[in-house]
Amino acid sequence: MSKKGYWVVMLTVTDPEGYQRYRDAIGDAVSRFGGRHLVRGGQVTNPEGSNFDRHVVVEFDSYETALSCYRSPAYQTALRNRVASSTGHFAIVEGA
């Protein structure tokens, strides 16, 4: 059985309108690959000093599926809006 795959994202949004365009565009790509948002914004406490204000975790059925979604044309098109409207870190992680 494949291990689940996760997108783990920590961001600071610098352009809310541009970031909203990104959020509007990724829904189709994520759902096509069976992704499920486990964390999407919400209250944050940064006890070790992280300066990111937005955290997102998306679960996929496998690490390979998480990679495929990220590499898909639909996501790559949306990605331009995220890069232009935020700063941060994005990792694709294999589950335990």
Residue frames relative to the residue before (quaternion, step in Angstrom):
aa qw qx qy qz dx dy dz
M 1.0000 0.0000 0.0000 0.0000 0.00 0.00 0.00
S 0.4490 -0.6893 0.5039 0.2632 3.58 -0.96 0.87
K 0.4455 -0.6482 0.5444 0.2916 3.52 -1.20 0.60
K 0.5609 -0.5979 0.4473 0.3575 3.56 -1.12 0.63
G 0.2682 -0.7335 0.6005 0.1716 3.52 -1.31 0.42
Y 0.1416 -0.8036 0.5768 0.0382 3.55 -1.08 0.73
W 0.2592 -0.6596 0.6726 0.2128 3.48 -1.27 0.60
V 0.0520 -0.7715 0.6341 0.0041 3.56 -0.84 1.01
V 0.0030 0.8356 -0.5401 0.1000 3.52 -0.43 1.29
M 0.0158 -0.7592 0.6506 -0.0040 3.55 -1.01 0.90
L 0.0473 0.8360 -0.5353 0.1113 3.55 -0.56 1.21
T 0.1806 -0.6724 0.6888 0.2018 3.42 -1.48 0.17
V 0.3111 -0.7585 0.5477 0.1669 3.56 -0.64 1.14
T 0.1793 -0.8036 0.5638 0.0645 3.57 -0.79 1.09
D 0.7650 0.1536 -0.0888 0.6190 3.59 1.27 -0.40
P 0.2936 -0.8074 0.4834 0.1680 3.61 -0.04 1.26
E 0.6485 0.5151 -0.3340 0.4502 3.62 0.95 -0.73
G 0.6630 0.4915 -0.2984 0.4794 3.58 0.95 -0.84
Y 0.6524 0.5044 -0.3168 0.4687 3.56 1.00 -0.78
Q 0.6157 0.5322 -0.3483 0.4651 3.59 1.05 -0.64
R 0.6113 0.5306 -0.3502 0.4713 3.61 1.04 -0.68
Y 0.6255 0.5246 -0.3252 0.4773 3.57 1.05 -0.78
R 0.6721 0.4974 -0.3017 0.4581 3.59 0.82 -0.97
D 0.6483 0.5183 -0.3186 0.4577 3.59 0.96 -0.82
A 0.7178 0.4782 -0.2513 0.4392 3.58 0.99 -0.84
I 0.6911 0.5197 -0.3108 0.3946 3.63 0.96 -0.69
G 0.4921 0.6921 -0.4287 0.3083 3.59 1.14 -0.44
D 0.6716 0.4962 -0.2972 0.4630 3.57 0.90 -0.89
A 0.6653 0.5001 -0.3107 0.4590 3.59 0.89 -0.91
V 0.6777 0.4914 -0.2990 0.4581 3.58 0.83 -0.95
S 0.6929 0.4707 -0.2994 0.4569 3.61 0.83 -0.89
R 0.6052 0.5652 -0.3573 0.4318 3.63 1.05 -0.65
F 0.7375 0.3687 -0.2084 0.5261 3.56 1.14 -0.64
G 0.5683 -0.6466 0.3609 0.3588 3.58 1.24 0.34
G 0.3598 0.7558 -0.4798 0.2628 3.59 1.20 0.38
R 0.1365 -0.7716 0.6188 0.0564 3.52 -1.18 0.73
H 0.3622 -0.7183 0.5498 0.2247 3.57 -0.80 1.01
L 0.1872 -0.7751 0.5974 0.0856 3.55 -0.76 1.10
V 0.7593 0.0733 -0.0236 0.6462 3.55 1.16 -0.73
R 0.1138 0.7812 -0.6051 0.1025 3.57 -0.90 0.92
G 0.8014 -0.1016 0.0280 0.5888 3.52 0.13 1.30
G 0.4026 0.7271 -0.5070 0.2282 3.54 -1.00 -0.78
Q 0.7187 -0.4375 0.3361 0.4232 3.48 -1.38 0.06
V 0.0909 -0.8033 0.5886 0.0065 3.58 -0.99 0.88
T 0.0620 -0.7320 0.6764 0.0538 3.53 -1.16 0.76
N 0.1507 -0.7985 0.5805 0.0512 3.55 -0.80 1.04
P 0.1164 -0.8564 0.4986 0.0666 3.63 0.34 1.19
E 0.7464 0.3653 -0.2266 0.5079 3.60 1.17 -0.35
G 0.6926 -0.5687 0.2523 0.3651 3.53 1.17 0.64
S 0.3396 0.7288 -0.5285 0.2726 3.63 1.14 0.28
N 0.2868 -0.7843 0.5261 0.1607 3.57 -0.93 0.80
F 0.4641 0.6706 -0.4605 0.3506 3.63 1.18 0.31
D 0.2725 -0.8032 0.5126 0.1337 3.56 -0.91 0.89
R 0.7499 0.2929 -0.1904 0.5617 3.60 1.24 -0.12
H 0.0594 -0.7915 0.6082 -0.0118 3.54 -0.88 1.04
V 0.0317 -0.7913 0.6100 -0.0276 3.55 -0.98 0.92
V 0.0147 -0.7549 0.6556 0.0146 3.56 -1.09 0.82
V 0.0569 -0.7792 0.6241 -0.0046 3.56 -0.81 1.09
E 0.2278 -0.7840 0.5680 0.1038 3.57 -0.84 1.03
F 0.0953 -0.7647 0.6362 0.0383 3.55 -1.09 0.87
D 0.6436 -0.5553 0.3661 0.3787 3.58 -1.18 0.49
S 0.7991 0.0159 -0.0117 0.6009 3.60 1.18 -0.46
Y 0.6464 -0.5004 0.4173 0.3972 3.51 -1.34 0.36
E 0.6469 0.5331 -0.3144 0.4456 3.57 0.97 -0.87
T 0.6479 0.5060 -0.3156 0.4739 3.58 1.03 -0.77
A 0.6215 0.5338 -0.3381 0.4631 3.59 1.02 -0.76
L 0.6535 0.4974 -0.3048 0.4823 3.59 1.01 -0.82
S 0.6578 0.5214 -0.3109 0.4459 3.58 0.92 -0.92
C 0.6371 0.5160 -0.3357 0.4639 3.58 0.96 -0.78
Y 0.6586 0.5144 -0.3137 0.4508 3.57 0.87 -0.96
R 0.7263 0.4453 -0.2334 0.4688 3.58 0.96 -0.88
S 0.4915 0.6900 -0.4241 0.3201 3.61 1.23 -0.26
P 0.6080 -0.5665 0.4077 0.3784 3.60 -1.12 0.59
A 0.6338 0.5390 -0.3423 0.4366 3.61 0.97 -0.78
Y 0.6991 0.4438 -0.2870 0.4816 3.59 0.87 -0.87
Q 0.6424 0.5330 -0.3367 0.4357 3.61 0.92 -0.79
T 0.6145 0.5249 -0.3461 0.4765 3.59 1.10 -0.61
A 0.6781 0.4845 -0.2837 0.4743 3.59 0.92 -0.93
L 0.5850 0.6284 -0.3565 0.3686 3.56 1.05 -0.81
R 0.5837 0.5910 -0.3736 0.4128 3.58 1.02 -0.68
N 0.6575 0.4993 -0.3138 0.4689 3.59 1.01 -0.75
R 0.6443 0.5110 -0.3362 0.4591 3.62 0.99 -0.74
V 0.6650 0.5071 -0.3071 0.4543 3.57 0.87 -0.94
A 0.6965 0.4735 -0.2713 0.4660 3.59 0.99 -0.81
S 0.7864 0.3575 -0.1653 0.4758 3.61 1.10 -0.54
S 0.7849 0.2201 -0.1440 0.5611 3.61 1.22 0.18
T 0.2198 -0.7144 0.6375 0.1871 3.52 -1.38 0.20
G 0.3669 0.7506 -0.5020 0.2236 3.56 -1.08 0.58
H 0.5362 -0.5928 0.4968 0.3380 3.50 -1.31 -0.57
F 0.0640 -0.7654 0.6403 0.0132 3.55 -1.12 0.77
A 0.0279 0.7976 -0.6007 0.0479 3.58 -0.71 1.07
I 0.2198 -0.7121 0.6456 0.1665 3.54 -1.22 0.59
V 0.0656 -0.8413 0.5323 -0.0669 3.53 -0.50 1.30
E 0.3676 -0.6954 0.5719 0.2328 3.55 -1.08 0.78
G 0.4625 -0.7037 0.4736 0.2581 3.57 -0.93 0.94
A 0.6338 -0.5438 0.4076 0.3694 3.52 -1.34 0.29
